[in-house]
Amino acid sequence: MSKSIKHLFTILIAGICLASCSSADEDAPDTNTDPLVKQIKFDGSNNGFPVNPSEINFLFEYDNTKRLTKKVGGYLALGAATGFDRIFSDKLYTSLVYSSNKVTVENFYDSDIYAVSKGTIYYTLNSANLIAEKEVPNTIAINTKKQVYKYAEGKLTEVVTSYPNMTYYPEDPTDYVLTFSEKFFYDANNNLTKTEYTELHNGKSEGERIVRTFEDYDTSYNPFKRMQLLEEYFYRSLSRNNFRKYTETLYYYDNVSTNETGWTFVYDAQGNIIVN
């Protein structure tokens, strides 16, 4: 079951990153004039983190073509016995390595005293440098996940998730091909308003369904538009402005559960969000 997160600027949602290209790839928004965000800060003193500085910093690096190449700072998982689920560390970083239209995203820890999972993700970009495909490998081959992203007029419209190595026995009437579809909806200001994530058995809706809504947008530029390859910022990267309310409702057969998260951002005199 997925859940929304609780700290400023970050939304981590399991099972989402999506993919395929369409004939409208060339209509993708131009981000060349968007500012390069080098740092994001927020107050961590009241977030329940053990032995953490009151100010938490994330740093970002880019290449000479303004592509994101590194994010410094992240969260380390802690054991249940500590009473905390994670702790911030400036030694944890995420690397983005580009080779033609391929991108490899991995996590590292800049120390020998702690090992982290690389969490390797392979992306393929289309001609507009938007995500076309995403592959999440797994040591257990059956769990390898592939996602295809579909676009119209430069906006993401659907992500289709499949598990190509999962066994399927068509002669078994109880077996099925498992896939997921997430569809994306926008308002007149090109801001994401809702997604509908549906579990499919042989192409038919069955089991889990998640409706995510994004509301209370500001009128500021979006500092996350260049961060589509970082899963925690993926949903934010899709809009012109910044949502300040997020609601996730999970439907699983007869069970319904809802989580809601809100943000309070700081703005300058021109109404633009302050992130550093």
C-alpha positions in Angstrom: 0.0 0.0 0.0 1.5 3.4 -0.9 1.4 6.5 1.4 2.2 10.1 1.1 5.3 11.5 2.8 5.5 14.1 5.6 8.3 16.6 4.9 8.7 19.7 2.8 9.3 19.4 -0.9 9.4 15.6 -1.0 6.8 13.2 -2.3 7.8 9.6 -2.6 5.2 7.3 -4.1 5.8 3.7 -4.8 5.2 2.2 -8.1 5.1 5.3 -10.2 7.4 6.4 -12.9 5.9 5.8 -16.2 6.7 5.7 -19.9 6.4 5.8 -23.8 6.8 8.3 -26.5 4.3 9.6 -29.0 4.2 11.7 -32.1 3.7 14.8 -29.9 7.2 14.4 -28.3 8.5 17.6 -30.0 5.8 19.7 -28.2 7.4 19.3 -24.8 7.8 22.5 -22.8 11.1 24.3 -23.1 12.9 24.4 -19.7 16.0 26.3 -20.9 14.8 29.5 -19.2 14.0 27.8 -15.9 16.5 28.5 -13.1 19.0 25.9 -12.1 18.2 25.0 -8.5 21.5 24.4 -6.7 20.1 23.9 -3.2 16.9 23.1 -1.3 16.7 23.8 2.4 14.1 23.2 5.0 13.8 23.1 8.8 14.2 19.6 10.0 14.1 20.4 13.7 10.5 19.4 14.1 10.4 16.4 11.8 11.2 13.8 14.4 14.7 12.9 13.0 17.3 11.8 15.6 20.5 13.7 15.9 19.8 15.9 12.8 20.8 19.4 12.1 17.9 21.9 12.3 18.5 22.8 8.7 18.5 20.1 6.1 20.2 20.8 2.7 19.9 19.0 -0.6 22.5 20.1 -3.2 22.2 19.6 -7.0 24.8 19.6 -9.7 24.3 19.9 -13.5 26.4 19.4 -16.7 27.1 22.1 -19.3 23.8 21.3 -21.0 21.8 21.9 -17.8 21.1 18.2 -17.2 20.9 17.1 -13.6 23.9 14.9 -12.8 23.9 14.6 -9.0 21.8 15.1 -5.9 23.6 15.3 -2.6 21.7 14.4 0.6 19.1 11.8 1.3 17.6 9.6 4.0 19.0 6.4 5.5 16.7 3.7 6.7 16.8 2.9 10.5 15.8 -0.2 12.4 12.5 -0.3 14.1 14.2 -0.5 17.5 15.5 3.0 17.2 12.0 4.5 17.2 12.7 6.3 13.9 12.2 5.1 10.3 15.0 7.2 8.8 17.7 9.8 9.3 19.0 12.5 6.9 22.6 12.2 5.7 24.7 14.6 3.5 26.9 11.6 2.7 24.2 9.9 0.7 24.0 11.0 -3.0 22.3 10.1 -6.2 24.2 9.9 -9.5 22.7 10.4 -12.9 25.0 9.2 -15.8 24.0 9.9 -19.4 25.0 7.9 -22.5 23.2 9.1 -25.6 19.5 8.8 -24.8 20.1 6.4 -21.9 20.4 7.5 -18.2 21.4 5.4 -15.2 20.3 6.6 -11.8 21.9 5.1 -8.7 22.4 5.8 -5.0 25.8 5.9 -3.2 27.1 6.6 0.3 30.4 8.5 0.6 31.8 6.4 3.4 33.0 2.9 4.1 31.0 2.5 7.3 27.5 2.2 5.8 26.3 0.4 2.7 23.2 1.5 0.8 21.2 -0.1 -1.9 22.0 1.4 -5.3 18.4 1.3 -6.3 19.5 1.2 -9.9 17.0 2.6 -12.5 17.5 2.7 -16.2 15.8 5.4 -18.3 15.4 5.9 -22.0 14.6 9.4 -23.1 12.7 10.5 -26.2 13.8 13.2 -28.7 12.4 15.9 -26.4 14.4 14.5 -23.4 11.3 13.3 -21.7 11.1 9.8 -20.2 10.1 7.3 -22.8 10.8 4.1 -20.9 11.9 3.1 -17.4 13.4 -0.2 -16.2 13.8 -1.2 -12.6 15.9 -4.3 -12.4 15.7 -6.7 -9.5 17.9 -9.5 -8.2 14.9 -11.7 -8.5 14.3 -11.5 -12.2 10.5 -12.1 -11.9 10.2 -8.7 -10.2 11.9 -6.7 -12.9 9.6 -3.8 -13.8 9.2 -1.9 -17.0 7.3 1.3 -17.6 6.2 3.0 -20.8 5.4 6.7 -20.9 2.8 8.2 -23.3 2.5 11.9 -24.2 0.1 14.2 -26.0 1.1 17.8 -26.8 4.1 17.6 -24.6 2.3 16.4 -21.5 2.4 13.0 -19.9 -0.9 11.2 -20.4 -0.4 7.7 -19.3 2.2 5.3 -17.8 1.9 1.6 -18.4 3.7 -0.7 -16.0 4.5 -4.4 -16.8 6.5 -7.3 -15.5 8.0 -8.9 -18.5 9.7 -11.8 -16.6 6.6 -12.8 -14.6 5.4 -16.3 -15.5 1.9 -16.7 -16.9 0.0 -19.9 -17.5 -2.9 -19.2 -19.9 -4.3 -22.7 -19.4 -4.8 -21.8 -15.7 -8.2 -20.0 -15.5 -7.1 -18.3 -12.2 -3.8 -16.9 -13.7 -3.5 -13.5 -15.5 -1.0 -11.0 -16.9 -0.5 -8.3 -14.3 -0.1 -4.7 -15.5 -0.9 -1.2 -14.2 -2.1 1.9 -15.9 -1.8 5.5 -14.5 -3.5 8.2 -16.4 -2.7 11.9 -16.0 -5.1 14.9 -16.1 -4.2 18.7 -16.3 -6.0 22.0 -15.9 -5.9 25.0 -18.3 -2.7 26.3 -16.7 -0.8 23.0 -17.5 -0.8 21.9 -13.9 -1.4 18.3 -12.9 -4.7 17.9 -11.2 -5.3 14.2 -10.9 -3.9 10.8 -11.7 -5.8 7.5 -11.8 -3.7 4.4 -11.1 -5.4 1.1 -11.9 -4.4 -2.6 -11.4 -5.2 -4.6 -14.5 -5.6 -8.4 -14.8 -5.4 -9.4 -18.5 -6.3 -5.7 -19.3 -9.3 -5.6 -17.1 -9.5 -3.4 -13.9 -9.2 -5.6 -10.9 -7.8 -5.1 -7.3 -6.0 -1.9 -6.4 -7.0 1.5 -7.6 -5.4 4.8 -6.5 -6.7 8.3 -7.2 -4.1 11.1 -6.5 -5.2 14.7 -6.6 -3.0 17.8 -6.7 -4.5 21.1 -5.5 -4.0 24.6 -4.2 -1.4 25.6 -6.9 0.6 28.8 -6.5 1.6 31.1 -9.4 5.4 30.7 -8.9 7.8 29.1 -11.4 8.4 25.4 -10.7 11.9 24.6 -9.3 11.5 20.9 -9.8 10.9 20.8 -13.6 14.5 19.6 -14.3 14.1 16.8 -11.8 11.9 14.3 -13.6 14.5 11.6 -13.2 14.4 11.8 -9.4 11.4 9.8 -8.2 10.7 11.9 -5.2 10.2 15.0 -7.4 8.6 13.3 -10.4 5.0 14.4 -9.9 6.1 17.9 -9.1 8.2 18.1 -12.3 5.0 17.7 -14.5 3.4 21.1 -13.7 4.0 24.7 -14.5 3.5 25.8 -10.9 3.6 24.1 -7.4 0.9 22.2 -5.7 0.4 22.7 -1.9 -2.1 20.0 -1.2 -1.9 16.4 -2.1 -4.5 13.7 -1.5 -4.2 10.0 -2.2 -7.2 7.7 -2.0 -6.6 3.9 -2.2 -9.5 1.6 -3.2 -8.9 -2.1 -2.7 -12.1 -4.0 -3.4 -14.4 -2.8 -0.6 -11.7 -1.1 1.4 -11.1 2.7 1.1 -8.3 4.7 2.8 -7.2 8.3 2.3 -4.1 10.2 3.1 -3.7 14.0 2.8 -0.6 16.2 2.9 -0.2 20.0 2.8 2.8 22.3 2.3 3.5 25.9 3.3 6.2 27.4 1.0 8.1 30.6 1.4 7.9 33.2 -1.5 9.9 36.3 -2.4 8.4 39.7 -3.2 7.7 38.6 -6.8 5.7 35.6 -5.6 8.3 33.1 -6.6 9.1 30.1 -4.4 12.3 30.3 -2.3 14.2 27.1 -2.1 17.7 28.3 -1.0 
